Structures are given as C-alpha cells and as structure tokens.
Amino acid sequence: MKFARGASEALNLALLAGLTAAFVFTASTAAMAGAWQCSAAKLKAYRYTGGDKAYIHLRPYGKGGWYAVGKTATGHVSGRTKDGTPFVCARR
C-alpha cells in the first residue's frame, strides 16, 4: 500500500503506523468519554471523563460550565452547578 509517490517503503510504513495510532487514540478517547452518564434536572448536555470536573449545561441557560465533582461511591460522582442544581455522574 503506497501513500506517497516516490517515498520509501519505510516512510510509507511509518505513515501507516502513525495513522493507525491516531485512529486508535481517537476511538479510545471517545469510548472513555462515553463510559459515563450524568443526570440532573433540566440537563441539556454534559461531559465527564473521570476527572475532578464535569461540564454541565442546563436548560434554559445559553451555555454550561465546568463544576467540581466529589466521589460518592465507586463509579459515582456528584456536584452542584452555579445555580445550586445537583447532578450525578455514574460509570456505565
């Protein structure tokens, strides 16, 4: 399989390896992000990947924010938004 005209076999293999690594990294990052599910009243969107903050966007606000979370049990974290709305995130 050739990706670049006139390039050496080694360069083509290196390019293929780099593209494969990029794909695997992207797929595993998406899988990690999808491993958590958050819930809250009026929840519009969320993002949590296991760190110390979760992105929570509630209706009717135009944007969300990053809020601190605390571990409540194995595979569960919780926090409160700026307006006091509680949220929880659990590992799927």
N, C-alpha and C positions, 0 to 999 in steps of 0.2 A: 504494500500500500504506500503510495507516494503522496506527500502533502505539498512539497515544494519542488518546483522544477530545478534540476541541477544540484540539488542538495545531496549530501552524502547519506548513506544508509543509517549511520549513527545519528545524524541530525534528525532524520525522519522518525527514528525510534524514540529519540528524546522528546520530540514534539508530541508524538502519540502518547507517551507516558505522562507528559505534562497535562494534556487534555483529559486523560483518564483520571488523573489525580484531582483536577479541578471539578470534574463531574462528581466524583465520589464525595469530595468535601461538601459540595453544594447539596447533594442528596442527603447526606448525613446531618447537615445543619438543619435542613427542612424537617427531617424526621425528629430531631431533638425538639425543635420548636413546637411541633405537633404533638409532643408527648405530654403536654399539659393542657388542662381545660380550666378556664376561670369562669366564675359566675358572680353576678351582682344584680341588684335591681337596676333596670334601665340600661343594661350593658349593651353598648353598640359595637365595641371592638376591644381586643386585648392582645397582649404579647407577654409571655413569660417563658423563660428557657432554663429556669433553675437557679437564678442568681438572687441577689438581695433586693431587687426592684422588679415591679411588674408595670407594664404600660396598660392603663385602664382608660377607656373612652366611654363616657356615659351620655345618654340622650338627656337633655336637648343641647348639650354643650357642643361648640364648634370644633373643639379639639380635646384630646385626652392629656394625660400626664403620667410621669413615672413615679410610682409610690413604693415606699419601703414595705417589705413583707417580713413576717416572722414565721418561723416554723411552728406549726401547731401539732403536727403528728408526722410520722413517716409518710412522705409523699404528699403532704398537705402544707400549704402556707396561707396566711391571711394578712389583710391590711385594711386601711381606710383611705378613701380619697379625700381631697381637699374639702369637699362639702360634707364629709362625715359618713359617706356611704360605705358600708363594709363590703369587702369582696373576699372570695376564697379561690385558690387555685389548687387543683389536685392532679397528680400524675395519672394519666390514663392507663 
